[in-house]
Amino acid sequence: MVSRSKTRRTGKSAFTASVLPTSAGLKQFTNGAGGHPGFTFTRYWWEGDGPRAGIRSWVEKKLAPGDDPVFGRAAKWEVLIPDSAPADYADLDFLLERFDARLQPFERHVFIQVKITLDPGESWVAGYERVRAYARSHFAGQGHPVVIVAHVPGTAGSANASHVHVVVLNRSLGINGLGEVNHRLCSDKGNADAWDSWQAHLSFCSLRR
């Protein structure tokens, strides 16, 4: 038992350390199904039972990865939603607010990110549109909200290749809003599915040229 006199001298409760919750951390794992040239698949989950900070700050960092007011921002970004989803979810602030507020505390999986390096022999806009079509077909077309972000480091004088981040939230999105969690998406099978679909998309694009 903690003495009353000790508690008065310190001015703190002896139980403070035991009742303060620890925050859950956002963890990641990359290329569980194997690596592929110019294609990186990373899945993210919450580890720990404490409060979660949400994913807003993580997404906003993708939109503004640098400090420079001009060159530190993404070249382009947008939200893709399924055809049956309410239009409100196309607004990034609304989407993130609802997603962070509605993720059940027992659910660990959060989202996946596919990073695709663009072909240096064509404009980044052309490459972006190709990735966008893929993201709309494979992810939004299967019922998921997607945030797609283009980074063009060359505009800031960097030698790093232009690339597009495809951030896919793990919950379905339909006419009634956010729905069930897709556990396959956040797995090695989801990794393999995304790669196979990207290869099929590239083959289809080649046939149209």
C-alpha positions as CSV (number, residue, x, y, z in Angstrom):
1,M,0.0,0.0,0.0
2,V,1.3,3.5,-0.9
3,S,1.6,5.8,2.2
4,R,-0.4,9.0,2.2
5,S,2.6,11.0,3.4
6,K,4.7,10.0,0.4
7,T,2.0,10.9,-2.0
8,R,1.6,14.4,-0.4
9,R,5.4,15.1,-0.5
10,T,5.7,14.3,-4.2
11,G,2.5,16.0,-5.2
12,K,1.8,13.1,-7.6
13,S,-0.4,10.0,-7.4
14,A,1.5,6.8,-6.8
15,F,-0.7,5.2,-9.4
16,T,-0.1,7.7,-12.3
17,A,2.4,5.6,-14.2
18,S,0.2,2.5,-14.2
19,V,-3.0,4.2,-15.4
20,L,-1.6,6.4,-18.2
21,P,-2.2,4.5,-21.5
22,T,0.6,4.0,-24.0
23,S,-0.1,4.9,-27.6
24,A,-0.4,2.3,-30.3
25,G,2.3,2.7,-33.0
26,L,1.9,2.5,-36.7
27,K,4.1,-0.3,-38.0
28,Q,4.9,-1.3,-41.6
29,F,6.2,-4.3,-43.6
30,T,7.4,-4.1,-47.2
31,N,7.3,-6.7,-50.1
32,G,6.2,-9.7,-48.1
33,A,5.4,-11.5,-51.3
34,G,8.8,-10.6,-52.9
35,G,10.3,-7.5,-54.5
36,H,9.6,-6.3,-58.1
37,P,11.4,-3.7,-60.1
38,G,9.8,-0.3,-59.8
39,F,7.0,-1.7,-57.6
40,T,6.9,-1.6,-53.8
41,F,4.1,-2.9,-51.7
42,T,3.9,-1.9,-48.0
43,R,1.3,-2.8,-45.5
44,Y,0.6,-0.8,-42.3
45,W,-1.0,-1.8,-39.0
46,W,-1.4,-0.6,-35.4
47,E,0.7,-2.3,-32.8
48,G,-0.2,-1.8,-29.1
49,D,-3.5,-1.4,-27.3
50,G,-3.3,2.3,-26.4
51,P,-4.9,5.3,-28.2
52,R,-4.2,5.8,-31.9
53,A,-3.1,9.0,-33.4
54,G,-4.9,8.3,-36.7
55,I,-3.4,8.4,-40.2
56,R,-4.1,12.0,-41.1
57,S,-0.6,13.2,-40.3
58,W,0.9,10.3,-42.2
59,V,-1.1,11.1,-45.3
60,E,-0.5,14.8,-45.1
61,K,3.2,14.1,-45.0
62,K,2.9,12.4,-48.4
63,L,1.2,15.5,-49.8
64,A,3.9,17.8,-48.4
65,P,7.1,15.7,-48.0
66,G,9.4,18.7,-47.9
67,D,9.6,22.1,-46.1
68,D,9.9,24.3,-49.2
69,P,6.5,25.9,-50.0
70,V,6.9,25.2,-53.7
71,F,9.2,22.2,-54.2
72,G,8.2,20.5,-51.0
73,R,4.8,19.6,-52.1
74,A,3.4,16.7,-54.2
75,A,3.1,17.4,-57.9
76,K,-0.4,16.1,-57.9
77,W,-2.8,14.2,-55.7
78,E,-6.4,13.1,-55.6
79,V,-8.9,10.8,-53.9
80,L,-10.5,8.0,-55.9
81,I,-13.7,6.4,-54.6
82,P,-15.9,3.5,-55.8
83,D,-18.8,4.4,-58.1
84,S,-21.3,3.6,-55.4
85,A,-19.7,5.7,-52.6
86,P,-21.2,9.0,-51.4
87,A,-19.6,12.0,-53.0
88,D,-18.6,13.4,-49.6
89,Y,-15.8,10.7,-49.4
90,A,-14.0,12.2,-52.3
91,D,-13.0,15.1,-50.0
92,L,-9.8,14.0,-48.3
93,D,-10.5,15.7,-45.0
94,F,-13.9,14.0,-44.7
95,L,-12.5,10.7,-45.7
96,L,-9.7,10.7,-43.2
97,E,-11.9,12.0,-40.4
98,R,-14.5,9.3,-40.9
99,F,-11.8,6.6,-41.3
100,D,-9.9,7.5,-38.2
101,A,-13.1,7.8,-36.2
102,R,-14.7,4.5,-37.3
103,L,-11.8,2.1,-37.2
104,Q,-12.7,-0.5,-34.5
105,P,-10.1,-0.7,-31.6
106,F,-9.7,-4.4,-32.1
107,E,-8.8,-4.0,-35.8
108,R,-5.1,-3.8,-36.5
109,H,-4.8,-3.5,-40.2
110,V,-5.0,0.1,-41.5
111,F,-3.9,0.6,-45.1
112,I,-1.5,-0.5,-47.8
113,Q,0.8,1.6,-50.0
114,V,1.9,0.8,-53.5
115,K,4.8,2.9,-54.8
116,I,5.4,2.8,-58.5
117,T,8.4,4.3,-60.2
118,L,7.6,6.1,-63.4
119,D,9.3,5.6,-66.8
120,P,11.9,8.4,-67.2
121,G,11.4,8.3,-71.0
122,E,7.9,9.8,-70.8
123,S,6.4,12.8,-68.9
124,W,5.4,12.2,-65.3
125,V,1.8,13.2,-66.3
126,A,1.6,10.2,-68.7
127,G,3.0,7.9,-66.1
128,Y,0.6,9.3,-63.4
129,E,-2.4,8.7,-65.6
130,R,-1.4,5.1,-66.2
131,V,-1.0,4.5,-62.5
132,R,-4.3,6.3,-61.8
133,A,-6.2,4.0,-64.2
134,Y,-4.6,1.0,-62.5
135,A,-5.6,2.3,-59.0
136,R,-9.1,3.0,-60.1
137,S,-9.6,-0.4,-61.7
138,H,-7.8,-2.6,-59.1
139,F,-8.5,-0.8,-55.8
140,A,-11.4,1.6,-56.2
141,G,-13.0,-0.8,-58.6
142,Q,-13.0,-3.4,-55.9
143,G,-14.6,-1.1,-53.4
144,H,-11.8,0.8,-51.6
145,P,-11.1,4.5,-51.1
146,V,-7.7,5.4,-52.6
147,V,-5.4,8.4,-52.1
148,I,-3.0,8.7,-55.1
149,V,0.0,11.0,-54.8
150,A,2.7,12.0,-57.5
151,H,6.2,13.0,-56.4
152,V,8.5,14.5,-59.0
153,P,11.8,15.1,-57.3
154,G,13.4,16.4,-60.4
155,T,11.5,19.7,-60.1
156,A,13.6,20.4,-57.0
157,G,16.9,19.4,-58.7
158,S,16.9,15.9,-57.2
159,A,18.2,12.9,-59.1
160,N,15.6,10.6,-57.5
161,A,13.1,9.1,-60.0
162,S,9.5,10.3,-60.3
163,H,7.0,8.0,-58.7
164,V,3.4,7.7,-57.6
165,H,2.2,6.5,-54.2
166,V,-1.1,4.6,-54.2
167,V,-2.5,4.6,-50.6
168,V,-5.4,2.2,-50.2
169,L,-7.5,2.2,-47.0
170,N,-8.4,-1.3,-45.9
171,R,-12.1,-0.8,-45.5
172,S,-14.7,-1.1,-48.2
173,L,-16.6,2.0,-49.1
174,G,-20.1,1.8,-50.5
175,I,-23.5,3.5,-50.6
176,N,-23.8,3.4,-46.8
177,G,-20.2,4.6,-46.1
178,L,-17.3,2.7,-44.7
179,G,-17.9,-1.1,-44.4
180,E,-16.0,-4.2,-43.7
181,V,-12.2,-4.7,-43.5
182,N,-10.4,-6.5,-46.3
183,H,-7.8,-8.6,-44.6
184,R,-6.6,-10.1,-47.9
185,L,-5.6,-6.6,-49.1
186,C,-3.2,-6.3,-46.2
187,S,-1.4,-9.6,-46.7
188,D,1.1,-11.3,-49.0
189,K,-1.8,-12.4,-51.1
190,G,-2.9,-8.8,-51.5
191,N,0.7,-8.0,-52.4
192,A,0.7,-10.7,-55.2
193,D,-2.8,-9.6,-56.4
194,A,-1.6,-6.0,-56.7
195,W,1.5,-6.9,-58.7
196,D,-0.4,-9.3,-61.0
197,S,-3.0,-6.6,-61.7
198,W,-0.3,-4.0,-62.4
199,Q,1.4,-6.4,-64.9
200,A,-1.9,-7.1,-66.6
201,H,-2.6,-3.3,-66.8
202,L,0.8,-2.6,-68.4
203,S,0.1,-5.4,-71.0
204,F,-3.2,-3.9,-71.8
205,C,-1.7,-0.4,-72.1
206,S,1.0,-1.8,-74.5
207,L,-1.6,-3.3,-76.7
208,R,-3.4,0.0,-77.1
209,R,-0.3,1.9,-78.2
